[in-house]
């Protein structure tokens, strides 16, 4: 009887399931860049430094000694803040002094730009302006076969590209 137990165990072995999953993913793309323009507005800055100088600010009829002026962002005109004047006096009369004060007034916010037939005319700003003319397809064409083979042919113009890909995935569990 003991010899029959291994045979009985072999008859009760659970079945094995093997899953095979196969995926094909094909992608084809032709792209042509559109015209664009980017411009950067210059900001407003204020700085002051010096030796043997006592700064002060007069506002509303009262003077605050030891204070410096600057930018009043609560008072904007076309996006540019108002300047608060710094009054300066020599601290020790007859002694050497130095003073450096710098103001850069930023660009006013331009009105809305409306493109017409391509790139819009941009306002002249102090920051960097970049313009891209866009692309042309030319005689470029793409062929995609069901076998996953892609062919880009013809003359692609500037600012255009052709991308084709096929991904095959086989998964065995």
C-alpha positions as CSV (number, residue, x, y, z in Angstrom):
1,X,0.0,0.0,0.0
2,X,2.8,2.4,0.8
3,X,4.0,2.0,-2.8
4,X,0.7,3.3,-4.1
5,X,0.8,6.6,-2.2
6,X,3.3,8.3,-4.6
7,X,1.1,7.2,-7.5
8,X,-2.0,8.7,-5.9
9,X,-0.2,12.0,-5.3
10,X,0.7,12.2,-9.0
11,X,-2.9,11.9,-10.0
12,X,-3.9,14.9,-7.9
13,X,-1.3,17.4,-9.3
14,X,-3.1,20.7,-10.1
15,X,-3.0,21.8,-13.7
16,X,-0.4,24.4,-14.8
17,X,-1.6,27.5,-16.7
18,X,0.8,29.2,-19.0
19,X,-0.3,32.7,-20.3
20,X,1.4,34.2,-23.3
21,X,0.6,37.9,-24.1
22,X,1.8,39.5,-27.3
23,X,1.4,43.3,-27.9
24,X,2.3,45.3,-31.0
25,X,2.3,49.1,-30.8
26,X,3.0,51.2,-33.8
27,X,3.4,55.0,-33.8
28,X,4.0,57.3,-36.8
29,X,4.3,61.0,-36.7
30,X,5.2,63.9,-39.0
31,X,5.5,67.3,-37.3
32,X,6.1,70.8,-38.6
33,X,7.1,73.6,-36.2
34,X,4.8,76.6,-36.1
35,X,6.2,80.1,-36.1
36,X,6.7,81.6,-32.7
37,X,8.1,84.6,-30.9
38,X,9.2,85.1,-27.3
39,X,10.1,88.4,-25.7
40,X,11.2,89.2,-22.1
41,X,10.3,92.4,-20.3
42,X,13.1,94.1,-18.3
43,X,12.3,94.7,-14.7
44,X,12.8,97.9,-12.6
45,X,15.8,97.9,-10.1
46,X,17.1,100.4,-7.6
47,X,20.3,100.3,-5.6
48,X,22.3,102.7,-3.4
49,X,25.6,102.4,-1.6
50,X,28.1,104.8,-0.1
51,X,30.5,105.9,2.7
52,X,30.1,108.9,5.0
53,X,26.5,109.4,3.7
54,X,23.3,109.5,5.8
55,X,20.2,108.6,3.8
56,X,16.7,109.7,4.6
57,X,13.3,109.5,3.0
58,X,10.6,112.2,3.2
59,X,7.1,111.0,2.8
60,X,3.8,112.7,3.8
61,X,5.6,115.7,5.2
62,X,7.8,113.7,7.7
63,X,11.4,112.7,7.2
64,X,12.8,109.3,8.3
65,X,16.6,109.4,8.8
66,X,18.6,106.3,8.0
67,X,16.0,105.0,5.6
68,X,16.5,104.5,1.9
69,X,14.0,105.0,-0.9
70,X,13.3,102.4,-3.5
71,X,10.4,101.1,-5.6
72,X,6.8,101.7,-4.7
73,X,5.1,98.5,-6.1
74,X,1.8,99.8,-4.7
75,X,1.9,102.6,-7.3
76,X,2.3,101.0,-10.8
77,X,1.9,102.8,-14.1
78,X,1.7,100.3,-17.0
79,X,3.5,97.7,-14.9
80,X,6.4,100.0,-13.8
81,X,6.6,100.9,-10.1
82,X,7.0,104.5,-8.9
83,X,10.4,105.5,-7.5
84,X,10.7,106.6,-3.9
85,X,13.5,109.3,-3.8
86,X,16.4,108.9,-1.3
87,X,17.6,112.1,0.3
88,X,21.3,112.1,1.0
89,X,23.5,114.2,3.4
90,X,27.2,114.0,4.2
91,X,27.5,112.6,7.7
92,X,30.9,114.2,8.7
93,X,31.5,117.6,7.0
94,X,34.9,118.0,5.5
95,X,35.6,114.2,5.3
96,X,35.8,112.1,2.1
97,X,32.5,110.5,1.0
98,X,31.4,108.2,-1.8
99,X,28.0,107.6,-3.3
100,X,26.7,105.2,-5.9
101,X,23.1,105.2,-6.9
102,X,21.6,103.2,-9.8
103,X,18.1,103.0,-11.2
104,X,17.0,100.9,-14.1
105,X,13.4,101.7,-15.2
106,X,11.8,98.6,-16.6
107,X,9.6,98.2,-19.7
108,X,6.0,99.2,-19.5
109,X,3.5,96.4,-20.1
110,X,2.8,96.3,-23.8
111,X,-0.7,96.1,-25.2
112,X,-2.0,92.8,-26.4
113,X,-0.4,91.5,-29.6
114,X,-2.6,90.0,-32.2
115,X,-1.0,87.8,-34.9
116,X,-2.1,88.1,-38.4
117,X,-0.8,85.7,-41.1
118,X,2.1,84.3,-39.2
119,X,4.1,86.1,-36.6
120,X,2.8,89.2,-34.9
121,X,4.8,92.4,-34.7
122,X,6.3,92.6,-31.2
123,X,6.8,95.7,-29.2
124,X,10.4,96.8,-28.6
125,X,11.4,95.6,-25.1
126,X,14.7,95.8,-23.4
127,X,14.9,92.1,-22.7
128,X,15.8,89.3,-25.2
129,X,13.5,88.7,-28.1
130,X,13.6,85.4,-30.0
131,X,11.7,84.7,-33.2
132,X,11.3,81.3,-34.9
133,X,10.0,81.4,-38.5
134,X,8.4,77.9,-38.3
135,X,8.9,75.0,-40.6
136,X,7.7,73.7,-44.0
137,X,7.0,70.1,-44.8
138,X,8.3,70.3,-48.4
139,X,7.6,67.0,-50.2
140,X,8.2,64.8,-47.1
141,X,6.0,61.8,-46.7
142,X,5.7,58.8,-44.4
143,X,4.7,55.2,-45.1
144,X,3.8,52.7,-42.3
145,X,3.3,49.1,-43.2
146,X,1.3,46.6,-41.1
147,X,4.6,44.7,-40.6
148,X,5.8,47.6,-38.4
149,X,8.2,49.0,-41.0
150,X,8.1,52.8,-41.4
151,X,9.7,54.8,-44.2
152,X,10.2,58.6,-44.3
153,X,10.9,59.8,-47.8
154,X,11.0,63.0,-49.8
155,X,12.5,66.4,-48.9
156,X,11.5,67.6,-45.4
157,X,11.8,71.3,-45.0
158,X,13.3,73.2,-42.1
159,X,11.6,72.7,-38.8
160,X,10.0,69.4,-39.8
161,X,10.6,65.9,-38.7
162,X,9.4,62.3,-39.2
163,X,9.3,59.7,-36.4
164,X,8.2,56.1,-36.7
165,X,8.4,53.3,-34.2
166,X,7.1,49.8,-33.5
167,X,7.3,48.1,-30.1
168,X,6.8,44.4,-29.8
169,X,6.2,43.0,-26.3
170,X,5.9,39.2,-25.5
171,X,5.1,38.3,-21.9
172,X,5.1,34.7,-20.7
173,X,3.6,34.0,-17.2
